[in-house]
Amino acid sequence: MPLPYKTRRRLSLLILVVGLPLYIVVAVTIVGLFDRPPIWLELLVYIGLGIVWALPFKAVFRGIGQADPDDPNADRSE
């Protein structure tokens, strides 16, 4: 069952405001456990972790910037 637009919008806000900062802290902590690698490798690790973070939430974020498709009063001409 797909999530309604308003639920996806609220969930995406929660993910961005709470989940993303927590994920950043965890990623930096995990990378900090090891000796500092070369800068290019560290950059690749952070890029990879950023992609891995975004993939599970792809369905939640899809279409959030659009007008509410369930709202009959929404102006779709913009």
C-alpha positions in Angstrom: 0.0 0.0 0.0 1.6 3.3 -1.1 1.9 6.1 1.5 -0.3 9.1 1.0 1.4 12.3 -0.1 1.0 14.1 3.2 2.5 11.2 5.1 5.4 11.0 2.7 6.0 14.7 3.1 6.1 14.5 6.9 8.2 11.4 6.8 10.7 13.0 4.4 11.0 16.1 6.7 11.6 13.8 9.7 14.2 11.9 7.8 16.0 15.0 6.8 15.8 16.9 10.1 16.6 13.9 12.4 17.9 11.0 10.4 20.4 12.8 8.2 22.3 14.4 11.1 22.4 11.1 13.0 23.6 9.3 9.9 26.4 11.9 9.5 27.5 11.5 13.1 27.6 7.7 12.7 29.5 7.9 9.4 32.1 10.3 10.8 32.5 8.2 13.9 33.0 5.0 11.9 35.5 6.6 9.6 37.3 8.1 12.6 37.8 4.7 14.2 40.5 4.0 11.6 43.8 5.8 10.8 43.1 8.6 8.4 43.2 7.3 4.8 44.4 9.4 1.9 42.0 12.3 1.2 40.8 10.8 -2.1 39.9 7.6 -0.4 38.1 9.4 2.4 36.1 11.4 -0.1 35.1 8.2 -1.9 34.0 6.6 1.4 31.8 9.6 2.2 30.3 9.7 -1.3 29.6 6.0 -1.1 28.0 6.4 2.4 25.9 9.3 1.0 24.6 7.1 -1.8 23.9 4.2 0.5 22.0 6.5 2.8 19.7 7.8 0.1 18.8 4.6 -1.7 16.3 3.2 0.9 14.4 6.5 1.0 14.1 7.0 -2.7 10.4 6.1 -2.7 9.7 8.5 0.2 11.3 11.5 -1.4 9.9 10.9 -4.9 7.5 13.7 -5.9 7.7 15.6 -2.6 8.5 18.9 -4.4 5.4 18.6 -6.6 1.9 19.8 -5.8 -0.3 17.5 -3.7 -1.9 15.1 -6.3 -4.7 14.2 -3.9 -5.8 17.8 -3.3 -8.6 18.8 -5.8 -8.1 22.5 -5.0 -4.3 22.5 -5.8 -3.3 24.9 -8.6 -1.4 22.7 -11.1 -0.7 25.4 -13.6 2.6 26.4 -11.9 
